[in-house]
């Protein structure tokens, strides 16, 4: 498992009974997690100083129960990067901390490439990977269907003093954008995709991971440099095991460029018992 264990400002303190207790900077938040099917070490809902508890609704969605006044957003750091976080309308906080293990990997790949690197970040959310790539001097095209998340990403880029560096923010359906880039003849040395299990584009385009991911990968081959630096796929879709991501990359990127393919689960340490919380899977290609 690829473990995101380098955090100082974030930690999973305990988990169980379908929930996880997390520390985000100074704030303690309790959120649902369907993977945590064991019993927690303590009574999570009775944690002293708990700031917020996200309750799922049987009808779908849910809401935050807030016990302590929280700012709309605050900052946390990982390595030399800073990010804005805060409770959102859904259970999210604007950052997936398990992806820190991949932020370090893409930074290593850009440094090892040793040449100017243009990165295409698809389903780029609030820009964690965008910031990581820009910190190594890469030029990034950040694509996401949500205007709100793209605005948040711009704030994260500015927070890290990178606003004057080369970056483009595109609000569009990812597959449509990739196909248009192919027609333009644009090439990228690194590609990141962090697709949701389900979603809709800005014009109502339906996305379902199992149905669309291979089509998107094939389209990305048209914009991938013949000598690329890296390719990264993340998946939170239940049932898509790491081996599936390995097969997808082997049949597309590795078939075109050679190189090495690896895949594994991604996880976060649980401090209470020394366990690991699984948080999806990633597939990586490198020369």
C-alpha positions in Angstrom: 0.0 0.0 0.0 1.1 3.5 -0.8 0.7 5.3 2.6 0.3 9.1 3.0 2.1 9.2 6.3 4.0 12.4 6.1 1.3 14.8 7.4 1.9 17.2 10.3 -1.4 19.2 10.0 -3.7 16.3 9.4 -4.3 12.9 11.0 -6.9 10.2 11.2 -7.2 9.8 14.9 -9.6 6.9 15.0 -12.1 5.1 12.8 -14.9 2.6 13.0 -18.6 2.0 12.7 -18.6 3.7 9.3 -17.0 6.9 10.4 -13.5 8.5 10.8 -12.3 11.0 13.3 -9.8 13.5 11.7 -7.7 16.4 12.8 -7.6 19.2 10.2 -5.1 21.7 11.7 -6.7 22.5 15.0 -10.2 21.3 14.1 -11.5 17.8 14.9 -14.1 16.6 12.4 -16.1 13.4 12.3 -17.1 12.2 8.8 -18.6 9.0 7.2 -16.3 6.4 5.7 -17.9 3.2 4.4 -14.5 1.3 4.6 -14.4 1.6 8.4 -16.6 -1.4 9.2 -14.8 -2.4 12.5 -15.3 -1.0 16.0 -13.5 2.2 16.9 -11.1 2.5 19.8 -13.4 5.1 21.5 -16.9 6.7 21.2 -16.2 8.9 18.2 -19.3 11.1 18.6 -18.3 11.9 22.2 -14.8 13.1 21.4 -13.9 16.2 23.5 -13.5 19.4 21.4 -15.2 17.8 18.4 -15.9 20.7 16.0 -18.2 19.1 13.4 -20.0 15.9 12.6 -21.3 15.1 9.1 -24.5 13.0 9.2 -25.6 11.1 6.2 -29.3 11.2 5.2 -31.2 8.1 4.3 -32.6 10.1 1.3 -29.0 10.9 0.1 -26.6 13.6 0.9 -26.5 14.8 4.5 -25.6 17.8 6.7 -23.0 19.1 9.2 -23.8 19.3 12.9 -21.5 22.0 14.1 -20.4 22.1 17.8 -17.7 24.8 17.7 -17.6 27.8 15.5 -15.3 27.2 12.5 -14.0 29.6 9.9 -15.4 29.1 6.4 -11.8 28.0 5.5 -8.5 27.6 7.1 -5.0 26.5 6.1 -3.1 23.2 6.5 0.3 22.3 5.1 2.1 19.3 3.7 5.8 19.5 3.0 6.4 23.0 1.6 2.8 23.4 0.3 -0.2 25.1 1.8 -3.9 24.4 1.2 -7.3 25.9 2.1 -9.7 23.5 3.7 -13.2 23.7 5.2 -16.5 21.8 5.6 -18.4 21.7 2.3 -22.0 21.1 1.5 -21.3 17.5 1.1 -19.0 15.6 3.5 -15.8 16.8 1.8 -13.3 19.4 3.0 -11.7 20.5 -0.2 -8.7 18.2 0.0 -8.1 14.4 -0.2 -5.1 14.0 2.2 -4.3 10.5 1.0 -3.2 12.0 -2.3 -0.2 13.5 -0.6 1.7 10.2 -1.4 1.0 10.9 -5.1 2.0 14.6 -4.8 5.4 13.5 -3.7 5.7 11.0 -6.5 4.8 13.5 -9.3 7.3 16.0 -7.9 10.0 13.3 -8.0 9.1 12.4 -11.5 9.2 16.0 -12.7 12.6 16.5 -11.0 13.9 13.3 -12.6 12.7 14.3 -16.0 15.1 17.2 -16.0 13.5 19.1 -18.9 10.6 21.5 -19.2 7.4 19.6 -18.3 3.8 20.4 -19.2 1.3 18.6 -17.1 -2.4 18.0 -17.9 -4.4 17.7 -14.6 -7.8 16.2 -15.3 -10.7 16.3 -12.7 -8.3 18.5 -10.9 -10.6 19.6 -8.0 -9.1 22.2 -5.7 -5.6 21.8 -7.2 -3.5 19.7 -4.8 -1.7 18.0 -7.6 -1.6 21.3 -9.6 0.3 22.9 -6.8 2.6 20.0 -6.4 3.6 20.1 -10.1 4.0 23.8 -10.1 6.3 23.7 -7.1 8.7 21.8 -9.4 8.4 24.4 -12.2 6.0 22.4 -14.4 3.5 24.3 -16.5 0.0 23.0 -15.7 -3.3 22.9 -17.5 -5.9 22.4 -14.7 -9.3 21.0 -16.0 -12.4 20.5 -13.9 -16.1 20.8 -14.6 -16.9 22.8 -11.4 -16.5 26.6 -11.4 -16.5 26.6 -7.7 -13.7 24.0 -7.3 -11.7 25.8 -10.0 -11.9 29.1 -8.1 -10.8 27.2 -4.9 -7.8 25.8 -6.9 -6.8 29.3 -8.0 -6.8 30.4 -4.3 -4.5 27.4 -3.4 -2.1 28.3 -6.2 -2.0 31.9 -5.0 -1.6 30.7 -1.4 1.7 29.0 -2.4 3.0 32.1 -4.2 2.6 30.5 -7.6 0.0 32.8 -9.2 2.5 34.3 -11.6 3.7 30.9 -12.8 2.4 29.3 -16.0 -1.0 27.7 -15.3 -4.3 27.6 -17.2 -7.6 26.9 -15.5 -10.2 25.3 -17.7 -13.9 24.7 -16.7 -15.0 22.0 -19.1 -15.8 18.3 -19.5 -12.4 16.5 -19.4 -13.0 14.2 -22.4 -14.2 17.1 -24.6 -11.1 19.1 -23.7 -8.7 16.3 -24.3 -10.1 15.7 -27.8 -9.9 19.3 -28.6 -6.3 19.5 -27.4 -5.5 16.5 -29.7 -7.0 18.4 -32.7 -4.8 21.3 -31.8 -1.7 19.1 -31.7 -0.9 20.0 -28.1 1.3 17.5 -26.2 1.9 17.0 -22.4 4.8 15.3 -20.7 2.8 14.4 -17.6 -0.9 13.5 -17.2 -2.9 13.2 -14.0 -6.5 12.1 -13.8 -8.5 11.9 -10.6 -12.0 11.0 -11.8 -15.1 10.6 -9.6 -17.1 7.4 -9.7 -20.1 9.4 -11.0 -20.4 13.0 -12.1 -21.7 15.5 -14.7 -19.9 18.0 -16.9 -20.8 21.7 -17.0 -23.2 20.9 -19.8 -24.8 17.9 -18.1 -22.5 15.3 -19.6 -22.7 12.1 -17.7 -19.5 10.5 -16.3 -19.4 6.9 -15.0 -15.9 5.7 -14.3 -16.4 2.1 -15.5 -17.9 3.3 -18.8 -15.6 6.2 -19.7 -12.2 5.6 -18.2 -10.7 3.5 -21.1 -12.1 5.9 -23.7 -10.5 8.8 -21.8 -7.2 7.0 -21.6 -7.2 6.3 -25.3 -7.9 9.9 -26.0 -5.1 11.0 -23.7 -2.6 9.0 -25.8 -3.2 11.5 -28.5 -1.9 14.4 -26.3 0.9 12.4 -24.5 4.4 13.3 -25.5 6.3 10.3 -27.1 8.8 10.6 -24.3 6.7 11.5 -21.2 7.7 11.9 -17.6 4.7 10.2 -15.9 1.1 9.2 -16.0 -1.1 8.9 -12.9 -4.7 7.6 -12.5 -6.6 7.6 -9.2 -9.8 5.7 -8.5 -12.3 5.8 -5.6 -14.7 3.5 -7.4 -15.6 0.4 -5.3 -14.7 -2.7 -7.2 -11.9 -1.2 -9.3 -8.9 -3.0 -7.8 -5.3 -1.8 -8.3 -4.8 -4.5 -10.9 -7.6 -2.9 -13.1 -5.6 0.3 -13.1 -2.4 -1.6 -13.9 -4.2 -3.3 -16.9 -5.6 0.0 -18.2 -2.1 1.7 -18.1 -0.5 -1.4 -19.6 -2.8 -1.5 -22.6 -2.5 2.2 -23.3 0.5 4.2 -22.0 2.9 1.3 -21.7 1.9 -0.1 -25.0 2.8 3.2 -26.6 5.8 4.3 -24.6 7.2 1.2 -22.9 8.3 2.0 -19.3 7.1 0.7 -16.0 3.5 0.3 -14.6 2.7 0.0 -10.9 -0.5 0.1 -9.0 -1.5 -0.2 -5.3 -4.0 0.8 -2.7 -3.6 4.3 -1.2 -4.2 4.7 2.5 -3.9 6.8 5.6 -2.5 5.7 9.0 -5.0 5.5 11.9 -3.3 6.7 15.0 -5.5 5.0 17.6 -4.6 1.4 16.8 -1.9 1.5 14.3 -4.3 0.4 11.5 -4.5 1.7 8.0 -7.6 3.3 6.4 -7.9 2.3 2.7 -8.7 5.3 0.5 -9.0 4.0 -3.1 -6.2 3.0 -5.5 -3.7 4.6 -7.9 -2.0 3.4 -11.0 1.4 4.9 -12.0 3.4 4.8 -15.2 7.0 6.1 -15.5 9.8 5.6 -18.0 
